[in-house]
Amino acid sequence: MAKLQSPIKEKFETLVNKSNGQFENGKHNDSIITLEEAWDLLPEPKGVYSEESFYLVKDIIDTCFILKDYKKAKEWSNKIYITGLARKDTGKKEFISGKVAFELGEVEVAKEFFDIANKKSEGRCFEGEDPKYLRYFKS
């Protein structure tokens, strides 16, 4: 797994900390914009910076859910597949894509993603999540 080098690492961390502050102050849109700036700082290929790239995209998607901006969440859920290349594949990426598809009303696509996530995670992907996703998956 690649490590961010100075001065990019410091700039990246500064932006993430700024975003956290914005988020805590309820400035969710600003938080997303700041995280997008941090994303742009990551050198290509971004996915080799496993932890930074995966959690940054996940935080953007989670914030989009708070704002109910599922179109933007979909844009970022498509990018999640180029992140965290050294991470163990537990189906988290597919589960996130399933949630986004579900919220956009793309229920058949959601079911396919949930099925993949369920198999990869051996059912653990639904733990701690809104029960509506599991109810739909089992229906």
Salt bridges, closest charged atoms under 4 A:
GLU36 OE2 - LYS72 NZ 3.07
GLU44 OE2 - LYS46 NZ 3.74
GLU51 OE1 - ARG87 NH1 3.90
ASP62 OD2 - LYS58 NZ 2.84
ASP89 OD2 - LYS120 NZ 2.61
GLU94 OE2 - LYS120 NZ 2.74
GLU103 OE2 - LYS132 NZ 2.85
GLU106 OE2 - LYS74 NZ 3.28
ASP115 OD2 - LYS119 NZ 3.10
GLU122 OE1 - ARG124 NH1 3.44
GLU129 OE2 - LYS92 NZ 3.75
GLU129 OE1 - LYS99 NZ 3.16
